[in-house]
Amino acid sequence: MNIGIIVYSQTGNTFSIAQRLKDRLGAQGHAVALERLATIGEVRRGSTDVRFEKLPDTARYDVLVFASPVEGMALSPVMKGYFKQVGYLANKRVALLVTEYFPWPWLGGNQAVGYMKKECEAKGAVVCGWGVVNWSNSRREQQATGLVERLTALLTEGHSSDG
């Protein structure tokens, strides 16, 4: 199966979890590409007028993962800007991964996931799973490991590594 992980990460925390997911899926024999969103110029809080160096081609993937941090108790404006520009997702299976500094998901993580889910479904995607890793939570490592395992299982359900 061809899997695309599209990630925006400002500090590297979100990227590190996305990399772990890529490694886990790759170990199962899937083709996995990790595409990091890079902006042109500074993006201010609240802005959705975001310019990207390039937009990943979602059509080339069977399954997608969108990964982003929370900023100011909401989804990062970079990922919001990306969702405004990404095309139709035509029944693609999608998983969502969010990281945040605060120790509880109700301090922005849940809202960020809700926004991403709504945007994906409006574009025709089938959201099969999601999760939040809370960076200042003492159980962060268990959260990250559990999320990687859960998303791996959900994304590959019913699919062998042969395709």
C-alpha positions as CSV (number, residue, x, y, z in Angstrom):
1,M,0.0,0.0,0.0
2,N,1.2,3.5,-0.8
3,I,0.9,5.8,2.2
4,G,1.5,9.5,2.4
5,I,2.2,11.3,5.7
6,I,1.8,15.0,5.2
7,V,3.2,16.9,8.2
8,Y,3.7,20.4,9.4
9,S,6.1,20.7,12.4
10,Q,7.4,23.8,13.9
11,T,9.6,22.5,16.7
12,G,10.2,18.9,15.4
13,N,7.9,17.2,18.0
14,T,5.1,16.5,15.4
15,F,7.7,15.4,12.9
16,S,9.2,13.0,15.3
17,I,5.9,11.2,15.9
18,A,5.2,11.2,12.1
19,Q,8.7,9.7,11.5
20,R,7.9,6.9,14.1
21,L,4.6,6.2,12.2
22,K,6.5,6.1,8.9
23,D,9.1,3.7,10.3
24,R,6.4,1.4,11.7
25,L,4.4,1.3,8.5
26,G,7.5,0.8,6.4
27,A,8.6,-2.1,8.7
28,Q,5.3,-3.8,7.6
29,G,6.4,-3.5,4.0
30,H,4.3,-0.5,2.9
31,A,5.7,2.3,0.7
32,V,5.6,5.3,2.9
33,A,6.5,8.9,2.0
34,L,6.9,11.6,4.7
35,E,6.2,15.0,3.1
36,R,6.9,18.0,5.3
37,L,5.0,21.2,4.6
38,A,7.3,24.2,4.1
39,T,5.9,27.7,3.9
40,I,7.1,30.7,1.9
41,G,7.4,33.6,4.3
42,E,6.1,34.0,7.9
43,V,2.7,32.7,8.8
44,R,0.9,34.7,11.5
45,R,-1.6,33.3,14.0
46,G,-5.1,33.4,12.6
47,S,-3.9,33.6,9.0
48,T,-5.1,31.1,6.5
49,D,-3.4,32.9,3.6
50,V,-0.5,30.6,3.5
51,R,1.9,30.0,0.6
52,F,3.8,26.7,0.3
53,E,7.0,25.8,-1.4
54,K,5.1,22.9,-2.9
55,L,1.8,21.1,-2.2
56,P,2.1,17.3,-1.9
57,D,0.2,15.4,-4.5
58,T,-2.4,13.5,-2.5
59,A,-3.7,11.6,-5.5
60,R,-0.6,9.4,-5.6
61,Y,-1.4,7.8,-2.2
62,D,-3.8,5.1,-1.3
63,V,-4.0,6.3,2.3
64,L,-3.1,9.6,4.0
65,V,-2.0,10.8,7.4
66,F,-2.2,14.5,8.2
67,A,0.0,15.6,11.2
68,S,0.1,19.0,12.8
69,P,0.8,20.8,16.1
70,V,-1.7,22.8,18.0
71,E,-0.9,26.6,18.2
72,G,-2.8,28.9,20.5
73,M,-5.2,26.1,21.5
74,A,-6.3,25.5,17.8
75,L,-4.9,23.8,14.7
76,S,-1.8,25.4,13.4
77,P,-2.6,28.1,10.8
78,V,-0.2,26.4,8.4
79,M,-2.3,23.2,8.4
80,K,-5.5,25.3,8.1
81,G,-4.0,27.0,5.1
82,Y,-3.0,23.6,3.6
83,F,-6.6,22.3,4.0
84,K,-7.9,25.4,2.1
85,Q,-5.6,24.5,-0.8
86,V,-5.7,20.7,-0.9
87,G,-8.0,19.2,-3.5
88,Y,-10.7,16.6,-3.3
89,L,-9.7,13.4,-1.4
90,A,-12.1,11.0,-3.2
91,N,-12.9,8.4,-0.5
92,K,-9.3,8.1,0.7
93,R,-8.7,6.6,4.1
94,V,-7.2,9.3,6.3
95,A,-5.8,9.4,9.8
96,L,-5.1,12.5,11.9
97,L,-2.2,13.1,14.2
98,V,-1.9,16.1,16.5
99,T,0.7,17.2,19.0
100,E,0.3,19.9,21.6
101,Y,2.3,21.2,24.5
102,F,-0.5,21.1,27.1
103,P,-1.0,17.9,29.1
104,W,-4.6,17.3,28.2
105,P,-6.2,17.0,24.8
106,W,-9.2,19.3,25.7
107,L,-6.7,22.2,25.8
108,G,-6.6,22.5,22.0
109,G,-5.9,19.0,20.7
110,N,-9.5,17.9,20.5
111,Q,-10.5,21.1,18.7
112,A,-7.6,20.7,16.2
113,V,-8.6,17.1,15.4
114,G,-12.2,18.2,15.0
115,Y,-11.2,20.9,12.5
116,M,-9.1,18.4,10.5
117,K,-11.8,15.8,10.5
118,K,-14.4,18.2,9.3
119,E,-12.1,19.5,6.5
120,C,-11.2,16.0,5.4
121,E,-14.8,14.8,5.3
122,A,-15.9,17.9,3.4
123,K,-13.3,16.9,0.8
124,G,-14.6,13.3,0.5
125,A,-12.2,11.5,2.7
126,V,-13.0,8.7,5.1
127,V,-11.4,9.5,8.5
128,C,-10.5,6.2,10.1
129,G,-8.7,7.3,13.2
130,W,-7.0,10.1,15.0
131,G,-5.1,10.9,18.2
132,V,-3.3,13.6,20.2
133,V,0.1,13.4,21.9
134,N,0.4,15.8,24.8
135,W,4.0,16.9,25.0
136,S,4.0,18.0,28.7
137,N,2.1,14.9,29.9
138,S,4.1,12.5,32.0
139,R,2.7,9.7,29.8
140,R,3.8,11.2,26.5
141,E,5.9,8.3,25.5
142,Q,3.0,5.8,26.1
143,Q,0.6,8.1,24.2
144,A,3.0,8.3,21.3
145,T,3.6,4.6,21.1
146,G,0.0,3.8,21.5
147,L,-1.0,6.2,18.8
148,V,1.5,4.9,16.4
149,E,0.3,1.3,17.0
150,R,-3.4,2.3,16.8
151,L,-3.0,4.3,13.6
152,T,-0.9,1.6,12.0
153,A,-3.6,-1.0,12.6
154,L,-6.4,1.3,11.4
155,L,-4.6,2.4,8.2
156,T,-3.6,-1.1,7.2
157,E,-6.8,-2.9,8.2
158,G,-7.7,-5.3,5.4
159,H,-4.5,-4.5,3.4
160,S,-1.5,-6.7,3.0
161,S,1.9,-5.2,2.3
162,D,1.6,-6.5,-1.3
163,G,-0.8,-3.8,-2.2
